[in-house]
Amino acid sequence: MTEPLFDKVAIVGLGLIGSSLARGIKKHGLAKTVTGFDGSADVRARSKDLGFCDSIAETVDEAVAGAQLVILAVPVGAMAAAAQSIAPHLADRAIVTDVGSVKAAVVRQVVDALPDHAAFVPGHPVAGTEHSGPEAGFADLFEGRWCVVTPCARSTDASVEKVVALWTALGSTVETMTPEHHDIVLAITSHIPHLIAYNIVGTAADLEDVTQSEVIKFSAGGFRDFTRIAASDPVMWRDVFLNNKEAVLEVLGRFSEDLAALQRMIRWDDGQSLQDHFARTRAIRRSIIDAGQDTADADFGRPHGHDD
């Protein structure tokens, strides 16, 4: 078992990421005590029954009291309120980190709320599933995944070192970058794909009468993968787009221009340009597999409920 990095860790927000963090920290012995808190009484009760924390606090001040590390695992839109709620109760020289998938807006919100003695190390584990809630969490969620840490003016060398050590012990590979660079990178690799998925699934729903439910029947193709992405937490993604609007709109503009180019290729029967484009993008898929970020197994390794 790893030597504990902290005496007490407090996790505010006990959904998929927060509950997985609690489970992972306990599994690897990274804290002597893990205390959880959630603004929902129902989530607190369910989390207490699941037992993945040493204790579930009924108030946020009880949760963060004496904690060396406080992790904000709430939706991006709730980050400012969460930071304000913990600020009066933070231990001297406590470290605060977060797991939001937007960084620049979160930095502005959290730094303004925290007392001068607290350090803030923004973070983003690039991991998740389409499921949500405390029941959906599991200790190995971050194993073999990336975690992006974006130090800011309120980060100290010692606090960054501690947060990086936490994610490394959870099995993640840690990359550091500025909050602004993070937001543009995630806009293209995560945010825009989710926006496209939500849009195409919504379009299919609008055409349900025309297709006579055949969209569902034949969803073994690419549409099924869009539905997996579009099943993600709607509150979280609403907040992501509203808080990363500049980067999202910039990348969406570029995407729209590229889509228009594809429309022209199809309209003018430009088969060679289409083939060249598809070959180039196919190579990107191969590089993702080579990097260990997915599998080359048939149908992405999905079970089909029958023997081969």
N, C-alpha and C positions, 0 to 999 in steps of 0.2 A: 504494500500500500504506500502511496506517495505521502511524503511529509506534508502536513497541512500548510497551505499558503496563508490561510486566514483563521483567526479564532472564530469569528462569526461572519457569515454572509447573509444578507437580507435580499430577497427577491420580491420586487413589487410588480405584480402581474403574473398570473399562474395559468396562462394558456399553453399552447404547444411549446413555445420557446422557453418560457419561464419554468414550466414544470419539467421540461427536458434538462434544463440547466440544473435544477435542484437534484434530479435523479443522477445526472452525470457527476456533479460535485460530490454527492454522497458516495457514489460507486468508486470514485478515485481517491476518496479521502482528502479532498482539497480544502475542507473547512471542518473545524471541530463541531460547529453548529450551523445548520441552515434553517433560517426562518422565512416563511412565506407570508405574503399578504396579497389580497385581491379586493378591489372595490365592490365586488359582487358577493353578497352573503352566501348565495347558492354555490358559487365557485369555491369559496372558502370551505364550506361544508363538504363538498365533494373532494376537495384536496385533502382535507383532514381524514376522510374515510380512506383515501388512496394511500396516505402515509408516506409520501415521497419527501416530505420535509420533517425535520425534527420537531417543529412546531408551526402552527398556523396562527398568526396574530389576528386579533379582532380589530386592531387599529394600526394605522401606518406608523404612528410614533412608537408603539410597542415593537413593531417589526424592525425598525432601523436603529433603535436604541443600542448603543455599544457595538454596532457592526463596523468592521474595518472595510468591508466592501458592500456597496448597495448597487444592485442591478435593476435598472428600469426596463421591464419587459412588457411595456404597455404599447398600444397603437401610437404611431407618430403624432396623431392629433391630440392625444392625451398626455404627451410628454411634458409640456409646460406645466400643466396642473399637477402632475406627479412630482416634478422637481420642486414645485412650490410646497407641496404637502410634506416632503421629507426634509426640506431645508432646516427648519427650526430644531429638528431632532437628531441631526447628524453628529456623530462622535467627532472629537477633535482630529483633524487630518484624515478623515474618512475619504475613501476613494469611491467615486460614483462612476458607473459606466452604464451603457444602454445597449440595446440590440436592434435599434431601428434601422430600416433599410433606406432612410434618407438621413444625411449627415449635416449639411450646412444649416438647414433650418433648425434641426435639433440642437446643434451647438449654440445657436443664438438664443434659443428658448431656455435651455438648461443653465448655461453660464450666467444668465441674468438672474436666475432664481437662487443659485447656490451661495452659501456663505463663503467668505474669502479663505477660510481655513481648509475648505474641501477641495480636492483635486477631481477633475473630470476627464475621463478617457473615453471618448466616443468609440463604439464598436458596432460591427455588423456581421453576425454569423450568416454566411451565405448557405443556408440550409433550411429545410422545411418540408412539409407535406401539404396535401390539400385538406387535411383534417385539422381541427382546432379543439381547444378546451383542454383541461388538465388530464383527461383520460387519454388524449392523443400523444402525450409526451413519452419519450423513451431515452434512456441514458446514452445511447450510442448515436443520437441524431447528428452530432457534430464530428463524428469519426470520419476521417478522410475528406473533410470539407474545408473550404476556405473560410477564414474570418478576417475581415478587413478592419484594421484599427486606424483611426484618423485623429492623431494627437492635435490638440488645440492649445490656445494660450493658457488654459487652466490645467494643462497636463504637466506633470513633473516627470523627470526621467525615471524616478523610482516607481511612480504610479503606473506608467506605461509598461515598465518591466513586469510588474505584478499582473497586470491584465493580460499581457502577452503570455506569461507563464500559465495563467489559468486556461486560456484557450488552447495552448499547446498541450497541456495535460489532458484536455478533453478530446484530443486527437485531431485538432484542426491545424492546418497550415496557415500561419498568420502573415498577412501582407499589410504594410503601412502605406498610407497615401494621404493627401490633403482631403478635407471634407468635400471641397468643390470638385476635385477630380473623381472622387468616389461617386458623386451624384451623376456625373455624365457617363461614367463607365456602367453603373447600374441601370441608368436609363435605357441603354441599348441592350444590355444582357438580360435584364429582368423586367423592368417597368413597361417598356414598349411591347415585349412579347405578351405580357399579361393583358395589356390594353387591347391588343389584336385578338387575343383569345376571348375576352369578354365580348368584343364586338362581333366576332364571327359566330359565336354561340347564340348571341342575341339575334343575329340575322336569321339563323336557322330556326329559332323559336318563332320569329315573325312569319316564316315560310312554312310553318307546320301544316297548315291546311293544304297548301299546294303540294307538299311532298308526301302527304298522307302518312306521316310518322315514319317514313322510310329513312329519315336522318338518323333516328335511333337504331333502326334495324340494321343499317349498314355502317354503323359507327366503328367498325374494326379498322378503318383507315385513319387518315390524319385527323379527322374531326374528333375522334375519341381523345387524342392527346391534347387537343384544344380544350375539351371539356374538363380534363384533369386540372389544367392550369386555371380555368375559369371557376373551378370549385373552391378556390382559395378564399380566405376570410374577407368578405366584402367591406367591413369596417376598416380593416388594415389597409386595403388597397385604395379605398376612398381617400384616406389620409395621406398615403404615399403620393398620389397624383396631385393633391392639393398642396403638398409641402415640397414637392420637387418639380413644380410646374415649369420653371424656366428650362431645366435640362430636358424634361420630357417633351416640351413643345419644340425645342431645337432639334432633337433627334426625330421626332414625329414629322417635322417638316422635311428632313432629309429622306426619311422613309417614303413619304408621299411622292417626292420627286423620283425616287427609284422605282416606285410602283407605276408611276406614269410612264417611265421608260419601258417597263415590261409591257404595259398596255400597247405602246406603239409597236414593239416587236411583234406582238400577236396580231395586231391589226394589219401590219404590212407583211405578214408571213415571213418574218425574218428568223427563220429556223436556226441559222448558224449562231446568231447573237443569243438566242434563247439557250441553245446547247452550251455555249461558252459560259454563260452566266450560271447555269445549273451545275456545270463541272466545277466551277470555282467555289460555289457554295457547298457542294458535296465534299470537297476537300476539307472544309472547315469542320464538318461532322466527323470526318476521320481523325482530325487533330484532337477533337474533344474526347474521342474514345482512347486515343493514344495517351492522352493526359490523365486517363483514369477517372474521368468525370461521368462516364456512362459505359454501357456494355454494348458489344457488337452482336450479342446473342439474337437469334431470330425473334422478331416481335418484342425486342427490348427485354427478353427474358421473362415475359409475362406467362403465368400459368393459365391454362385454358379449361381446367376442370375435367380433363379426360386423359387417358393414357395414350402415349404415342405408339 
